[in-house]
Amino acid sequence: MKPIFIAGPCVIESAELLDTVAQELVRLNAKYGIDIIFKSSFDKANRTSLHSFRGPGLEKGLQMLADVKSKYGLRILTDIHESWQAEPAGKVADVLQIPAFLCRQTDLLIAAAKTGRIVNIKKAQFLSGLDMKYPVQKAVESGAKEVWLTERGNCFGYNNLVVDFRNIPDMKTIVPTVVMDCTHSVQRPSAGNGKTVGDRKYVPMMAMAAKAFGATGYFFEVHPDPDKGLSDAANMLELDKLDNLIGEILK
């Protein structure tokens, strides 16, 4: 069975950006016989600085994601930060993502589960892989029919993340679908004078190491010109490098 792929710009910047990325994902789906899920955020509610770009907001953002779904036939993943966002987001998105910082928020998990959509819970930077059985239990007992877990590194020391790839097989004892977030795992949180920075050159290595540990999915934030991106610029993969990386993973 082919792995799950999730890709898209960190935050919705413009309709033109969404179109550019979606067109490439459609091409890659046809080339490799896969079904990449389109990801972008309508609101980045946990930016380091109050002055950082957050996105177009719920109503406009969901309409833009719905347009992508309608025009390109792509499945949609987006993240929610508050429980009241689950119902409207669930009408557009096929997968609702729970941010790592919020993975223990009971009301958020319950609301996502009640939509009937797939719930992708990102592992907190402060939890082990095995600790994620409790957020999964909350979602399943609240009616979620399918739950995924995503690895994105742990905090050790200041302004850095370390990935313990043993979390992948550990989380596979909880759910069958474990995704490696290959771009957020190369972040250096809050290390850039009021913003998060990182190093995208390690993204392919994160993917291949995750493959060796049995990951069943791969998450990539991509952008045609990452350095001009309005969120996670240092971590996003160049869109034109996604093709080769997917090909390497599928070998």
C-alpha positions as CSV (number, residue, x, y, z in Angstrom):
1,M,0.0,0.0,0.0
2,K,1.4,3.4,-1.0
3,P,2.0,5.9,1.8
4,I,-0.1,9.0,2.5
5,F,1.3,12.3,1.3
6,I,0.2,15.7,2.7
7,A,1.5,18.9,1.1
8,G,0.8,22.5,0.7
9,P,1.8,26.0,1.8
10,C,2.0,26.6,5.5
11,V,-0.7,29.4,5.4
12,I,-3.1,30.6,2.8
13,E,-1.4,33.6,1.3
14,S,-3.3,34.1,-1.9
15,A,-5.6,32.2,-4.3
16,E,-2.7,32.3,-6.9
17,L,-0.4,30.5,-4.5
18,L,-3.0,27.8,-3.8
19,D,-3.6,27.3,-7.5
20,T,0.2,27.0,-8.2
21,V,0.7,24.4,-5.6
22,A,-2.6,22.5,-6.4
23,Q,-1.7,22.2,-10.0
24,E,1.7,20.6,-9.1
25,L,0.0,18.2,-6.7
26,V,-2.4,17.1,-9.4
27,R,0.5,16.5,-11.8
28,L,2.3,14.4,-9.1
29,N,-0.8,12.4,-8.3
30,A,-1.1,11.4,-12.0
31,K,2.7,10.7,-12.3
32,Y,3.0,8.5,-9.3
33,G,-0.6,7.1,-8.9
34,I,-1.0,8.6,-5.5
35,D,-3.5,10.9,-3.7
36,I,-1.7,13.8,-2.2
37,I,-3.8,15.7,0.4
38,F,-3.7,19.5,0.0
39,K,-2.8,21.3,3.3
40,S,-3.0,24.9,4.2
41,S,-4.0,26.9,7.2
42,F,-6.8,29.5,7.3
43,D,-5.3,30.9,10.5
44,K,-1.9,30.5,12.2
45,A,-3.1,31.2,15.7
46,N,0.3,30.3,17.4
47,R,2.7,32.6,15.7
48,T,5.6,33.8,17.8
49,S,4.9,37.4,17.3
50,L,1.7,39.3,17.5
51,H,2.7,41.1,14.3
52,S,3.2,37.9,12.2
53,F,0.9,37.1,9.3
54,R,-1.9,34.8,10.4
55,G,-3.9,34.1,7.2
56,P,-7.3,35.2,5.8
57,G,-9.4,33.8,8.7
58,L,-12.0,31.1,8.9
59,E,-14.7,32.2,6.5
60,K,-12.6,33.4,3.6
61,G,-9.9,30.7,4.2
62,L,-12.4,27.8,4.1
63,Q,-14.0,29.2,0.9
64,M,-10.5,29.3,-0.7
65,L,-9.9,25.7,0.3
66,A,-13.3,24.7,-1.0
67,D,-12.4,26.3,-4.3
68,V,-9.2,24.2,-4.5
69,K,-11.2,21.1,-3.7
70,S,-13.8,21.9,-6.4
71,K,-11.3,22.9,-9.1
72,Y,-8.7,20.2,-8.6
73,G,-10.4,17.3,-7.0
74,L,-7.9,17.2,-4.1
75,R,-8.7,16.2,-0.6
76,I,-8.1,18.9,2.0
77,L,-6.4,19.0,5.4
78,T,-6.5,22.1,7.6
79,D,-5.9,22.7,11.3
80,I,-8.2,24.0,13.9
81,H,-7.3,25.8,17.1
82,E,-10.7,26.2,18.8
83,S,-13.5,23.8,19.2
84,W,-16.1,26.0,17.5
85,Q,-14.0,25.9,14.3
86,A,-14.4,22.1,13.9
87,E,-17.9,22.1,12.5
88,P,-17.4,24.7,9.7
89,A,-14.0,23.3,8.9
90,G,-15.3,19.8,8.7
91,K,-17.7,20.8,6.0
92,V,-14.7,21.5,3.7
93,A,-11.8,19.5,5.0
94,D,-11.5,15.8,4.7
95,V,-8.9,15.7,7.5
96,L,-9.0,18.0,10.6
97,Q,-5.6,18.5,12.2
98,I,-5.0,19.1,15.8
99,P,-1.9,21.3,16.4
100,A,0.9,19.8,18.5
101,F,0.6,22.4,21.2
102,L,-3.1,21.6,21.5
103,C,-3.1,17.8,21.3
104,R,-4.4,17.4,24.9
105,Q,-7.2,19.9,24.6
106,T,-10.2,17.7,25.3
107,D,-12.9,20.0,23.9
108,L,-11.0,20.4,20.7
109,L,-10.5,16.7,20.2
110,I,-14.2,16.0,21.0
111,A,-15.4,18.6,18.5
112,A,-13.1,17.3,15.7
113,A,-14.2,13.7,16.4
114,K,-17.9,14.7,16.1
115,T,-17.5,16.0,12.6
116,G,-17.0,12.4,11.3
117,R,-13.8,13.6,9.5
118,I,-10.4,12.0,9.8
119,V,-8.6,13.5,12.8
120,N,-4.9,14.0,12.5
121,I,-3.3,14.7,15.9
122,K,0.2,16.1,15.9
123,K,2.3,14.8,18.7
124,A,3.2,17.5,21.2
125,Q,6.8,18.7,21.5
126,F,6.6,17.8,25.2
127,L,5.1,14.2,24.9
128,S,6.5,10.8,24.0
129,G,5.0,8.7,21.2
130,L,3.4,6.4,23.7
131,D,1.8,9.3,25.5
132,M,-0.3,9.9,22.4
133,K,-2.7,7.0,23.4
134,Y,-4.6,9.4,25.6
135,P,-5.4,12.0,22.9
136,V,-6.4,9.1,20.6
137,Q,-8.7,7.6,23.3
138,K,-10.4,11.0,23.7
139,A,-11.1,11.2,19.9
140,V,-12.2,7.6,19.5
141,E,-14.5,7.7,22.5
142,S,-16.0,10.9,21.1
143,G,-16.9,9.2,17.8
144,A,-13.9,9.5,15.6
145,K,-13.9,6.7,13.0
146,E,-10.2,7.3,11.9
147,V,-7.4,8.9,13.8
148,W,-3.8,9.6,12.5
149,L,-0.8,10.6,14.6
150,T,2.0,12.8,13.3
151,E,5.6,13.1,14.6
152,R,7.2,16.5,14.6
153,G,10.0,16.4,17.0
154,N,10.6,17.1,20.7
155,C,11.9,20.1,22.6
156,F,15.3,19.5,24.2
157,G,17.0,22.6,25.4
158,Y,16.3,26.0,24.0
159,N,15.1,27.0,20.5
160,N,15.5,23.6,18.9
161,L,13.8,20.3,18.2
162,V,15.2,16.8,18.2
163,V,13.4,13.9,16.4
164,D,13.4,10.5,18.2
165,F,12.4,8.3,15.3
166,R,11.5,5.5,17.8
167,N,8.3,7.5,18.3
168,I,7.1,6.3,14.9
169,P,6.9,2.5,15.7
170,D,5.7,3.4,19.2
171,M,2.8,5.4,17.8
172,K,2.0,2.6,15.3
173,T,1.1,0.4,18.3
174,I,-1.7,3.0,18.9
175,V,-3.0,3.7,15.4
176,P,-2.1,2.2,12.0
177,T,-1.4,5.6,10.3
178,V,1.7,7.5,11.6
179,V,2.8,10.5,9.5
180,M,6.2,12.2,9.6
181,D,6.0,16.0,9.5
182,C,9.3,16.4,7.6
183,T,9.2,20.2,7.6
184,H,8.1,21.3,11.1
185,S,10.6,18.9,12.5
186,V,13.5,21.0,11.1
187,Q,12.2,24.1,12.9
188,R,14.1,26.1,15.5
189,P,11.2,27.6,17.5
190,S,11.4,31.3,18.3
191,A,15.1,31.4,17.4
192,G,14.8,34.2,14.8
193,N,14.2,37.4,16.7
194,G,10.4,37.0,17.1
195,K,9.9,34.2,14.6
196,T,10.6,30.6,14.2
197,V,13.4,29.6,11.9
198,G,14.9,26.3,10.7
199,D,16.8,24.5,8.0
200,R,15.0,23.0,5.1
201,K,18.1,21.1,3.8
202,Y,17.4,18.4,6.3
203,V,13.8,17.8,5.1
204,P,14.7,14.9,2.7
205,M,16.8,13.2,5.4
206,M,13.9,13.4,7.8
207,A,11.7,11.7,5.2
208,M,14.1,8.9,4.5
209,A,14.8,8.3,8.2
210,A,11.1,8.1,8.9
211,K,10.7,5.6,6.1
212,A,13.3,3.4,7.7
213,F,11.3,3.5,11.0
214,G,8.1,2.5,9.2
215,A,6.2,5.8,8.7
216,T,3.0,5.4,6.7
217,G,2.6,9.0,5.7
218,Y,4.7,12.1,5.0
219,F,3.8,15.8,5.6
220,F,5.6,18.5,3.6
221,E,4.9,22.2,3.7
222,V,5.9,23.4,0.2
223,H,6.1,26.8,-1.5
224,P,7.3,27.9,-5.0
225,D,9.6,30.5,-3.3
226,P,9.9,29.5,0.4
227,D,12.1,32.4,1.4
228,K,9.2,34.7,0.5
229,G,6.7,32.7,2.4
230,L,4.7,34.5,5.1
231,S,4.9,31.7,7.6
232,D,7.6,28.9,8.2
233,A,9.7,30.3,5.4
234,A,12.9,28.7,6.6
235,N,11.3,25.2,6.8
236,M,9.1,24.9,3.8
237,L,10.5,22.7,0.9
238,E,10.8,24.2,-2.6
239,L,7.8,23.1,-4.6
240,D,10.0,22.0,-7.5
241,K,11.9,19.5,-5.2
242,L,8.7,17.6,-4.1
243,D,8.7,15.5,-7.2
244,N,12.1,14.0,-6.7
245,L,11.6,13.4,-3.0
246,I,8.3,11.6,-3.5
247,G,10.0,9.4,-6.1
248,E,12.8,8.6,-3.6
249,I,10.2,7.7,-0.9
250,L,8.3,5.4,-3.3
251,K,11.3,3.5,-4.4
